[in-house]
């Protein structure tokens, strides 16, 4: 993380807080994306628990490939 030359030491502190907030926001977006995939899997499975497990495994495989 580089230095924020616009505001001196206070700018450095603000930069650290905003960096942490951005990282936490990215984790939250990832969690929402996984929740959306699970919801879509549930809808595509027709709310059938047996099909849901199968479709959820396929969604997890797709998510794993996107992160690799």
C-alpha positions as CSV (number, residue, x, y, z in Angstrom):
1,X,0.0,0.0,0.0
2,X,1.5,3.3,-1.1
3,X,1.6,6.5,0.8
4,X,-1.2,9.1,0.4
5,X,0.8,12.3,-0.2
6,X,-2.3,14.5,-0.3
7,X,-3.1,14.5,3.5
8,X,0.1,13.4,5.3
9,X,-0.2,11.0,8.1
10,X,-4.0,11.4,8.4
11,X,-4.2,10.5,4.7
12,X,-2.2,7.3,5.4
13,X,-4.7,6.3,8.1
14,X,-7.6,7.1,5.8
15,X,-6.0,5.1,3.1
16,X,-5.6,2.0,5.4
17,X,-9.3,2.2,6.5
18,X,-10.6,2.5,2.9
19,X,-8.4,-0.3,1.8
20,X,-9.8,-2.6,4.5
21,X,-13.3,-1.5,3.7
22,X,-12.8,-2.3,0.0
23,X,-11.4,-5.7,0.8
24,X,-14.4,-6.5,3.1
25,X,-16.8,-5.2,0.4
26,X,-15.2,-7.6,-2.1
27,X,-15.8,-10.5,0.3
28,X,-19.4,-9.4,0.7
29,X,-19.9,-9.3,-3.0
30,X,-18.4,-12.8,-3.4
31,X,-20.8,-14.1,-0.7
32,X,-23.8,-12.5,-2.5
33,X,-22.7,-14.0,-5.8
34,X,-22.5,-17.5,-4.2
35,X,-25.9,-17.0,-2.6
36,X,-27.4,-15.9,-6.0
37,X,-25.9,-19.1,-7.6
38,X,-27.5,-21.2,-4.9
39,X,-30.8,-19.5,-5.3
40,X,-30.7,-20.0,-9.1
41,X,-29.8,-23.6,-8.6
42,X,-32.8,-24.0,-6.2
43,X,-35.1,-22.4,-8.7
44,X,-33.8,-24.4,-11.7
45,X,-34.2,-27.6,-9.6
46,X,-37.8,-26.8,-9.1
47,X,-37.4,-26.8,-5.3
48,X,-36.8,-30.5,-5.4
49,X,-34.2,-31.3,-2.7
50,X,-32.7,-34.3,-4.7
51,X,-32.2,-32.2,-7.8
52,X,-31.0,-29.2,-5.8
53,X,-28.0,-31.1,-4.5
54,X,-27.0,-32.1,-8.0
55,X,-27.4,-28.6,-9.5
56,X,-25.7,-27.0,-6.5
57,X,-22.7,-29.3,-7.1
58,X,-22.6,-28.2,-10.7
59,X,-22.8,-24.5,-9.6
60,X,-20.0,-25.1,-7.1
61,X,-17.9,-26.6,-9.9
62,X,-18.5,-23.6,-12.1
63,X,-17.6,-21.2,-9.3
64,X,-14.4,-23.2,-8.6
65,X,-13.4,-22.9,-12.3
66,X,-13.9,-19.2,-12.4
67,X,-11.6,-18.6,-9.4
68,X,-8.9,-20.9,-10.6
